[in-house]
Amino acid sequence: MVGGNMNAFEIERLMDEEIETHHVEGEAPAQALHKIGDAMPAFGIVAAVIGVVHTMTSADQPPAILGEMIAQALVGTFLGILLSYGFIGPLAGVAEQRLAERPSCSSASR
């Protein structure tokens, strides 16, 4: 390019490819956060199921202890949903918003 061996169309095509690569790489963190946020409720359900299984193995305990064990199992579901919709999902939204607000190099060149 510096030596002047490339024509203007080749340089423009190369720049367009670089801009597209830059945009795709910029979207990766937001997409990763979305995937983690989508998985958190499932982790909460798994925690609840494990807690219920643990509670069932202790079925000979008094009702007060069983109630506490079931409550602990349900905390897993609550945390999974809270983390997903209360923290990770909004964080992914902020990441997408900031990416959208960045000045676009491709629109400035056209």
C-alpha positions as CSV (number, residue, x, y, z in Angstrom):
1,M,0.0,0.0,0.0
2,V,2.8,2.4,0.9
3,G,4.7,1.7,-2.3
4,G,1.6,2.6,-4.3
5,N,1.2,-0.8,-5.9
6,M,-2.5,-1.1,-4.9
7,N,-5.3,0.7,-6.7
8,A,-7.9,2.7,-4.8
9,F,-10.5,-0.1,-5.1
10,E,-8.3,-2.6,-3.5
11,I,-7.5,-0.2,-0.6
12,E,-11.2,0.5,-0.1
13,R,-12.1,-3.2,-0.1
14,L,-9.3,-3.8,2.4
15,M,-10.4,-1.0,4.7
16,D,-14.0,-2.2,4.5
17,E,-12.9,-5.7,5.6
18,E,-10.9,-4.2,8.5
19,I,-13.9,-2.1,9.6
20,E,-16.2,-5.1,9.5
21,T,-13.7,-7.2,11.5
22,H,-13.5,-4.4,14.0
23,H,-17.3,-4.3,14.4
24,V,-17.6,-8.1,14.8
25,E,-14.9,-8.2,17.4
26,G,-16.7,-5.4,19.3
27,E,-19.9,-7.4,19.5
28,A,-18.2,-10.4,21.1
29,P,-18.3,-9.2,24.7
30,A,-22.0,-8.3,24.6
31,Q,-22.9,-11.6,23.0
32,A,-20.9,-13.5,25.6
33,L,-22.8,-11.7,28.4
34,H,-26.1,-12.5,26.8
35,K,-25.2,-16.2,26.7
36,I,-24.1,-16.2,30.3
37,G,-27.3,-14.3,31.3
38,D,-29.4,-16.8,29.4
39,A,-27.8,-19.7,31.2
40,M,-28.1,-18.3,34.8
41,P,-31.8,-19.4,35.3
42,A,-30.9,-22.9,34.3
43,F,-28.1,-22.9,36.8
44,G,-30.6,-21.8,39.4
45,I,-32.9,-24.6,38.5
46,V,-30.1,-27.1,38.8
47,A,-29.2,-25.7,42.2
48,A,-32.8,-26.1,43.3
49,V,-33.0,-29.6,42.1
50,I,-29.8,-30.6,43.9
51,G,-31.2,-28.9,47.0
52,V,-34.5,-30.8,46.8
53,V,-32.6,-34.1,46.2
54,H,-30.6,-33.3,49.3
55,T,-33.7,-32.5,51.2
56,M,-35.4,-35.8,50.2
57,T,-32.4,-37.8,51.5
58,S,-33.1,-36.1,54.8
59,A,-36.8,-36.9,54.9
60,D,-36.5,-38.3,58.4
61,Q,-35.7,-34.8,59.8
62,P,-38.3,-32.7,61.7
63,P,-40.4,-30.3,59.5
64,A,-38.6,-27.2,60.7
65,I,-35.3,-28.6,59.3
66,L,-36.9,-29.8,56.1
67,G,-38.5,-26.4,55.6
68,E,-35.1,-24.7,56.0
69,M,-33.5,-27.1,53.5
70,I,-36.3,-26.5,50.9
71,A,-35.9,-22.7,51.4
72,Q,-32.1,-23.1,50.8
73,A,-32.9,-25.0,47.6
74,L,-35.2,-22.3,46.3
75,V,-32.6,-19.7,47.0
76,G,-30.6,-21.2,44.1
77,T,-33.5,-20.5,41.7
78,F,-33.9,-17.0,43.0
79,L,-30.2,-16.3,42.6
80,G,-30.2,-17.6,39.1
81,I,-33.1,-15.4,38.0
82,L,-31.8,-12.4,39.9
83,L,-28.3,-12.6,38.4
84,S,-29.7,-13.2,34.9
85,Y,-32.4,-10.5,34.8
86,G,-31.1,-8.2,37.4
87,F,-27.4,-7.9,36.6
88,I,-26.0,-9.8,33.6
89,G,-28.8,-9.1,31.2
90,P,-28.8,-5.3,31.8
91,L,-25.0,-5.4,31.7
92,A,-25.2,-7.0,28.2
93,G,-27.7,-4.3,27.2
94,V,-25.4,-1.6,28.3
95,A,-22.5,-3.2,26.3
96,E,-24.7,-3.3,23.2
97,Q,-25.8,0.3,23.7
98,R,-22.3,1.5,24.0
99,L,-21.3,-0.4,20.9
100,A,-24.2,1.2,19.0
101,E,-23.3,4.6,20.2
102,R,-19.7,4.4,19.0
103,P,-19.1,6.5,15.9
104,S,-19.2,4.3,12.9
105,C,-16.1,4.4,10.7
106,S,-17.9,3.0,7.7
107,S,-20.6,5.8,7.7
108,A,-18.0,8.5,8.0
109,S,-16.2,7.3,4.9
110,R,-19.3,7.2,2.7
